[in-house]
Amino acid sequence: MTNMNKQYNRRNFIKYLSGAAVASSAMLSACKKAMSGESSGIDEEASDGSMTYRINPNTNDRVSLLGYGMMRLPELPKPEDAPDHQPAEFDQEMINQQVDYALEHGVNYFDTSPAYCRGLSERCTGIALSRHDRKSYYIATKMSNFWPGSWTTEASKEMFEKSLRELQVDYIDYLLLHAIGGSSRDADGNQLSSWETFEARYMNNGILDWLVEQKQAGRIRNLGFSYHGDVKVFDQLLQWHDEGRYHWDFVQIELNYLDWFYADEINPSNTDAVYLYGELEKRGIPAVIMEPLLGGRLARVTDEIAAKLKQRDPDHSIATWAFRFAGTPQGVLTVLSGMTFMEHLVENVATYSPLHPISDDEHEFLMQIAEEIFGMKTVPCNECQYCMPCPYGVNIPAIFSHYNKCIRDGYIKQSNLDPAYRTARRAFLIGYDRAVPRLRQADHCIGCGQCATHCPQQIDIPGELHRIDEYVEELKRAGGPL
Amino acid sequence: MKTHWLIIIRRTLALVSLLAITWLFVDFTGSAQHHVGFLAKWQFLPAVLALNVSVILALLLLTRVFGRIYCSVVCPLGILQDLLAHLHIRIGNTNKKKKIGHRYSYSPEVKWLRYSMLVLFIIALVAGVGSIVALLAPYSSFGRIAANLFKPIYEFANNILADRSAEAGNFDYYHVDIWVRSVPVLIISASTLLILTILAILGGRTYCNTICPVGTVLSFISRFSLLKINFDADKCRNCSACSKACKASCIDYKNHTVDYSRCVVCGNCLEACKFGALKYDLPKMHKLNKEQSSTEPSSPSRRAFLATSAMLTTAVVTTKAQKTVDGGLAAIEPKAPAKRSTPITPPGSLSAKHLAQHCTACQLCIAQCPNHVLRPSTDNWLTAMQPVMSYERGYCRPECTRCSNVCPTGAIRHISPEEKASTQIGHAVWNREQCVVLTDAVECGNCATHCPSQAITMVPLNLDEPLSPMIPAVNESRCIGCGACEYVCPARPSAIHVEGHEVHGVI
């Protein structure tokens, strides 16, 4: 039975790859390499009604295809008289419930970071998971030493030790160098390139070597990295892998049907997922997938796109398409989803219990959908909050979210000759004040650029805010009462 | 009893007029000005200050023909008092047998008070003591009450609808900020309303016939009006019903005389008289009534006020913190109004002097300002309550000329957006101690980015240094003083603020 499945899946995999290859010649070469390359060693078991698992060839971990991202944890309602900068408390009871549900339904991979959720994600995750047998789950956390103050050896080591304490464990299953490929500024405010940043964070302080030691000592079971941004760093790290200088047990990349071919076109400093995945596949490195839904953007689509997706599959939600896409490649170990609400969890568990892989036809169909979404020119913000808090109080993700919503709803009109201009103007401006308090709107961005170095999507945040601000100004100057 | 036709007409007109002008004051969307903006311009004192000859002549002619119906159907404060007088049913009167409108009594005209108030008013007007003008003028008093007391209630109700609308995901209603523009003016407005309520309950139109300068001016003409309330002494049985119904206390039933200088042609006496002794028609005998002043009527207590206080305002700011984790919002600190050596007056007001001489401090421009820029001044007692500008909640946006559209007195003259774009009401001043470029060592330039007249250029502080901080250079000759720079400045207090110009210039 297992064998048959194996064969079926292998066949399917080849079909899938060749289907994708038709669409891109760049892909074609990657596919050939992938196909002629060594087997990834990743396997899958699937039977009706239960979670699909993939095997990590390094440690033989049997990892659920759905991984729980602990980046968007549920919050309790804020007291009504609380000032808007006072953060809401996390809803630990709900976190526990959702973690319990996930474990019961076969989810066993939990991904967190010392930086997530205003620095509280590890603690909340630790509280929820420590109520269960340590063998029943895998924990992934990260070396999130982003700010220059954490670049010293001591501070970085302490970050790792603190992770263990917060998570209430004595070893980490999956440890990642967090978001390599980004640039930064040092303590004196000098701009560092992405490679200089990587060296400052992991090499000059000897932390990477120390982490390798920790792995040998059994305190880390798998060592890998997550990547956003400059592909040169990604390529260099894989070259080290080929040379045997460092061994990567897994790599976390962004993969979804929009980024498959369009990541590069949405933002030239990003790299198409088809390339990233291909590079991992041909080396047999298991891929952990983040942003399968682009922070929900692939669930919130225009009515036209929603209609097309539903016509093709009326029984499943729009988000299901994105999860099926991300889980289909065989080199994928697990697909992370930051599930804030129980209904997201229930739905995603169902989607992967078991996975129904995307067929060739469906792949092509999704590529057409991606083309349509790409054509809308939304700001590629996934509301991950990495840019926040803005030191000048601007609510960056809320502004982008409002702007994108207005694009999806057709409320962005370039010409005041458009008959719908008045309605669109009213909807945009009233909605803007509702979504973002005046003093946190784009006109208060001074362009200091602190946010830009933190954006995993490499969005030119000040530039985009100024662009939106100009649009708002244009709407306001169009005059007349709302 | 059948309501007299005159009362029906009067009440209908009065209600429509009061609702319309109240709408003008409470409306924040800017649509009321297009429909009922003229009502403010039909007010007597604003018309005089605006030298609006046609309106003045029309009002005088109206009074010459019909008597002081202006006070009953045009003046919002008069109509408001008629409404307030009805409160006596609940509060004042314990004798249930007494009917509404049967509770006043005749009292002679208090000439010394009336005329001294008028003289005081004219002196204040000529001498430019706007605050006294504003305290005595009826339209200004109504404006204060409407803008400070009615408008917040209206906005509160709107905000409830706006919340519902937001929940429903439509854009029918939107949320507006409710804030106290000036505590002293709020207190003055509330006291004005309280005093008027007491006076109206006890004596009907006491204010109109002792304090109101417009009432006194109109009284000179209404004495000679063509149509007036005439006594038929043959029919009169001296029952006193007319005197008791007269809220102006102007009917002397014993001598069969009506003091037309005080009669506001409400028609209540016509209804009260069961014998048909009173008629509103052309006089059969033109006989001027003579009154003698002997007793002291209830004199209104002087509205005490003094203007010294800070505005309750909130605005942005932030503390720059080192970012170590993801998420959250920086706290925003309140932004206090900037201290200005010269106050800023709105575009169209020509100069501080012109504004002071023409403004009745009716608060209409302040109530209408959609950018929360205008508020009553409290610095100078002479011009207290007249509009002044500040930019901590917004700035004087280039497309908006609403205050100049609504001003009924010509204190803020009509101005087009194009004229406004070249009218210099002040200029921006940079304060190096506050600028984040130097204090936080960050790149900024938000002031330059948002300047609508491109008056600010970012220039290197030190020409020799290649990486010198870029600081804003204000070209005062291009700056119009709109305050965009001050509003968007991230520093607290703002590192750039506007100083007003006493006389507006043209760039």
Boltz contact constraints between the chains, C-beta under 6 A:
constraints:
  - contact:
      token1: [A, 85]
      token2: [B, 329]
      max_distance: 6.0
  - contact:
      token1: [A, 85]
      token2: [B, 331]
      max_distance: 6.0
  - contact:
      token1: [A, 87]
      token2: [B, 328]
      max_distance: 6.0
  - contact:
      token1: [A, 115]
      token2: [B, 325]
      max_distance: 6.0
  - contact:
      token1: [A, 115]
      token2: [B, 326]
      max_distance: 6.0
  - contact:
      token1: [A, 118]
      token2: [B, 325]
      max_distance: 6.0
  - contact:
      token1: [A, 118]
      token2: [B, 327]
      max_distance: 6.0
  - contact:
      token1: [A, 118]
      token2: [B, 328]
      max_distance: 6.0
  - contact:
      token1: [A, 119]
      token2: [B, 325]
      max_distance: 6.0
  - contact:
      token1: [A, 147]
      token2: [B, 324]
      max_distance: 6.0
  - contact:
      token1: [A, 385]
      token2: [B, 326]
      max_distance: 6.0
  - contact:
      token1: [A, 385]
      token2: [B, 327]
      max_distance: 6.0
  - contact:
      token1: [A, 386]
      token2: [B, 326]
      max_distance: 6.0
  - contact:
      token1: [A, 388]
      token2: [B, 327]
      max_distance: 6.0
  - contact:
      token1: [A, 388]
      token2: [B, 328]
      max_distance: 6.0
  - contact:
      token1: [A, 389]
      token2: [B, 328]
      max_distance: 6.0
  - contact:
      token1: [A, 389]
      token2: [B, 329]
      max_distance: 6.0
  - contact:
      token1: [A, 389]
      token2: [B, 330]
      max_distance: 6.0
  - contact:
      token1: [A, 391]
      token2: [B, 320]
      max_distance: 6.0
  - contact:
      token1: [A, 391]
      token2: [B, 330]
      max_distance: 6.0
  - contact:
      token1: [A, 392]
      token2: [B, 318]
      max_distance: 6.0
  - contact:
      token1: [A, 392]
      token2: [B, 490]
      max_distance: 6.0
  - contact:
      token1: [A, 393]
      token2: [B, 318]
      max_distance: 6.0
  - contact:
      token1: [A, 393]
      token2: [B, 330]
      max_distance: 6.0
  - contact:
      token1: [A, 393]
      token2: [B, 332]
      max_distance: 6.0
  - contact:
      token1: [A, 426]
      token2: [B, 171]
      max_distance: 6.0
  - contact:
      token1: [A, 427]
      token2: [B, 171]
      max_distance: 6.0
  - contact:
      token1: [A, 430]
      token2: [B, 171]
      max_distance: 6.0
  - contact:
      token1: [A, 430]
      token2: [B, 174]
      max_distance: 6.0
  - contact:
      token1: [A, 434]
      token2: [B, 166]
      max_distance: 6.0
  - contact:
      token1: [A, 439]
      token2: [B, 316]
      max_distance: 6.0
  - contact:
      token1: [A, 439]
      token2: [B, 332]
      max_distance: 6.0
  - contact:
      token1: [A, 443]
      token2: [B, 488]
      max_distance: 6.0
  - contact:
      token1: [A, 446]
      token2: [B, 444]
      max_distance: 6.0
  - contact:
      token1: [A, 446]
      token2: [B, 446]
      max_distance: 6.0
  - contact:
      token1: [A, 446]
      token2: [B, 490]
      max_distance: 6.0
  - contact:
      token1: [A, 448]
      token2: [B, 442]
      max_distance: 6.0
  - contact:
      token1: [A, 448]
      token2: [B, 443]
      max_distance: 6.0
  - contact:
      token1: [A, 477]
      token2: [B, 399]
      max_distance: 6.0
  - contact:
      token1: [A, 479]
      token2: [B, 399]
      max_distance: 6.0
  - contact:
      token1: [A, 481]
      token2: [B, 29]
      max_distance: 6.0
  - contact:
      token1: [A, 481]
      token2: [B, 30]
      max_distance: 6.0
  - contact:
      token1: [A, 481]
      token2: [B, 31]
      max_distance: 6.0
